[in-house]
Amino acid sequence: MTWQPDDRELDAAARALPPPPGDPARAEEVRTALLAAAARQVQLPRRTWVPVAALGVALAAAASIAIWLAVRPIEPGLPRIATTGSGSFARLVDWPAYTLWLDEGRIELDVATRDETARVLTRDGEVAIRRSHVAIAASHGRLSEVAVREGSVELRAEQHVIVLHAGETWTATQLAQREVIVPTPTPAPAHEPIAEPHPARRPAPPRPAKALAPEVVPPASPPPADPATPGAADFRAGWTALRAGDASGAAKRFALACTAAAAAPLGEDACFWAGAAAQRANDPATARPALAGFLARFPGSPRAPEASALLGWILYAGGDLDAAATRFHAAEHDRVPQVRASAQKGLEAIARSRPK
Amino acid sequence: MTEGKLLPFRRVEGTPAELSDRALVSALGEGDPAALGALYDRFHRDVHRFVARLAREPDAWDVVQSTFLAAHRSAKRFRGESAVKTWLFAIAANLVRQQYRGEARRQRATELLAAVPSATAAPAHDLMMREQQQRWLALALDRLTPALREAYVLCVIEEVPGVEAARALAIREASLYRRLSDARELLRTTIAELERGGVR
């Protein structure tokens, strides 16, 4: 039987190809040579005559640094930091007032051996850690999750102070739950991508924090908007309408928030949902310009591939297969599996629709 | 939300383990002597894996070294528009392109294909079939033109998002998707040739 893989099978087979073998000894040689070459590179632009002996000292120093970095013992008590995926963070202050700034991504911080308090700051919150092991996630500079593995941490977010103990997890949606009426899940229409809001990456926590009532099924939602922010009231009203099943009404309120919030972070969410809600309300005449406008204004948004997939389906339904294919291609490598799957379905639908 | 160059409101500090990828490149751009070694430690396996699929193995390590040296020179200009790994891949792809202009690699692939025995009896079971398909695919990948191979390896095997990959290869997105489509067609054609046992 001949092997005639389609695109998906071919790509999966390519990803499964064994990687080229590594060579640790050669890697180490290259590292030493690299550091030595870099040290020479720094000196070259000055165009001064460097005596051979001085150059030799510089190369030896570079090699010494390389060896020292490789063999130095790990300082006891330094926090162990592990990251998941890409992110953006940096240490701001050293011990004893150790402070890390987290802008994006997920980190695990283990300071179980230190007596001093370490802090992780985001734009909207702060986590104080002492003799603990904790995982902290942020999205667009806002705290999205704190999961305590060991010890206790104090979390300050949105004028609340919460103490979390080992095994407990806090997520940004939990503070919003007190204002939410029982949500109505919105069914996903057939043959359409599911434009459910997807929260920041979260591995399975052991159990949720005590503040969450067990009978409320929390829908993932963006952090609550500050009422003083332009567009915030319309944004909240849009969410209330969406949860109540009024996608059309929600789209109108999100559109108002999109205009009012402009370049603020809230504006990005509002503009995305203006298009997504209109698509959910089966209003392509509104959804199409809204999604296209969102992509034009926020091309680097983490939501851009999702918006592309939604727009792709609208274009496909309208018969514009080439434009739809471009949109699906823009979404087919998104990190969210549902978005990738939707884009792949769209491309397959286009392939079936084209004349052979 | 577009992201520009990492500009910390305080000076970037911290040991390499305490810095994100972007902060590490920022530190490298500011002349931190430990940052280059840390960047190499973090990414040399990824870069080698990527380069080894594009270039001959003995030369791959040379390209890896040149990649990080080039990164050291251009760290100040890194604007954070793509992931650091993608940025390093872009540098590596450019170096491989410069090193392997022309037919040298296609010649090697043709020689390899000529050595592949014709498919005769069907494999005894599924595992052997999969292994054989992998061999065909690896050979077919080798036979792609450099432009198609780098696009396919970057987007499909390394799973770099299309927007970033297009930017890394300095081509338009539409061109990138066309190259991917062409690459897949060519891979299927070559695999079919190998299955039939014929080599052109």
Contacts between the chains, C-beta under 8 A, distances in Angstrom:
chain1	res1	chain2	res2	distance
A	1	B	122	7.9
A	2	B	192	6.9
A	2	B	195	5.6
A	3	B	129	8.0
A	3	B	133	5.5
A	3	B	136	7.7
A	3	B	191	6.3
A	3	B	195	6.4
A	4	B	188	7.0
A	4	B	192	7.5
A	5	B	188	6.9
A	5	B	191	7.7
A	7	B	184	5.6
A	10	B	137	7.7
A	10	B	184	5.8
A	10	B	187	6.2
A	10	B	188	6.8
A	11	B	156	4.8
A	11	B	184	7.8
A	13	B	133	6.5
A	13	B	134	6.9
A	13	B	137	5.6
A	14	B	137	6.3
A	14	B	141	7.0
A	14	B	152	7.3
A	14	B	156	5.4
A	14	B	157	5.5
A	14	B	187	8.0
A	15	B	156	6.7
A	15	B	157	5.7
A	15	B	159	7.5
A	16	B	134	7.4
A	17	B	134	6.0
A	17	B	137	6.5
A	17	B	138	5.9
A	17	B	141	7.7
A	17	B	157	7.3
A	18	B	134	7.7
A	19	B	49	4.9
A	19	B	52	7.8
A	20	B	48	7.2
A	20	B	49	6.0
A	20	B	52	3.5
A	20	B	53	6.6
A	20	B	57	6.7
A	20	B	60	7.4
A	22	B	45	6.2
A	22	B	48	6.3
A	22	B	49	7.8
A	23	B	61	7.6
A	26	B	61	5.5
A	27	B	44	5.8
A	27	B	45	7.8
A	27	B	48	7.3
A	27	B	61	7.8
A	30	B	44	7.4
A	30	B	61	5.4
A	30	B	64	6.0
A	30	B	65	4.8
A	31	B	37	6.8
A	31	B	40	5.5
A	31	B	41	7.7
A	31	B	44	7.3
A	33	B	65	6.1
A	34	B	36	7.0
A	34	B	40	6.2
A	34	B	65	5.3
A	34	B	68	5.4
A	34	B	69	6.3
A	35	B	36	6.5
A	35	B	37	6.0
A	37	B	65	7.4
A	37	B	69	5.7
A	38	B	36	5.4
A	38	B	69	6.4
A	38	B	72	5.0
A	41	B	69	6.9
A	41	B	72	6.6
A	41	B	73	6.7
A	42	B	31	7.8
A	65	B	33	6.5
A	65	B	34	7.5
A	65	B	37	7.6
A	66	B	37	6.1
A	69	B	34	6.5
A	69	B	37	5.5
A	78	B	15	7.2
A	79	B	18	7.3
A	80	B	17	7.9
A	81	B	17	5.6
A	81	B	18	5.9
A	83	B	20	7.1
A	86	B	20	7.6
A	86	B	21	6.2
A	86	B	83	5.3
A	86	B	84	7.6
A	86	B	85	7.9
A	87	B	20	5.2
A	87	B	21	7.9
A	88	B	6	6.9
A	88	B	20	5.0
A	88	B	22	5.6
A	88	B	23	7.1
A	89	B	19	7.6
A	89	B	20	4.8
A	89	B	23	7.0
A	90	B	8	5.7
A	90	B	12	5.3
A	90	B	13	7.3
A	90	B	14	6.1
A	90	B	18	7.4
A	90	B	19	5.7
A	90	B	20	6.6
A	90	B	23	4.2
A	91	B	13	5.3
A	91	B	14	3.2
A	91	B	15	7.8
A	91	B	18	4.3
A	91	B	19	7.1
A	92	B	10	5.4
A	92	B	13	7.0
A	93	B	13	8.0
A	94	B	13	7.0
A	100	B	18	7.0
A	101	B	8	7.6
A	105	B	20	7.0
A	140	B	1	6.2
A	265	B	1	7.2
A	268	B	1	5.9
A	298	B	1	6.2
A	298	B	2	7.6
A	299	B	2	6.9
A	299	B	163	7.8
A	300	B	1	6.0
A	300	B	2	4.0
A	300	B	3	6.3
A	300	B	81	7.8
A	301	B	1	5.5
A	302	B	1	7.7
A	304	B	163	7.9
A	305	B	161	7.5
A	325	B	177	8.0
A	326	B	173	7.6
A	326	B	174	6.7
A	326	B	177	7.5
A	329	B	162	6.2
A	329	B	173	7.3
A	329	B	177	4.6
A	330	B	162	6.1
A	330	B	163	6.9
A	330	B	173	6.9
A	332	B	162	7.2
A	333	B	155	6.6
A	333	B	159	6.4
A	333	B	160	7.4
A	333	B	161	4.6
A	333	B	162	5.5
A	334	B	161	7.1
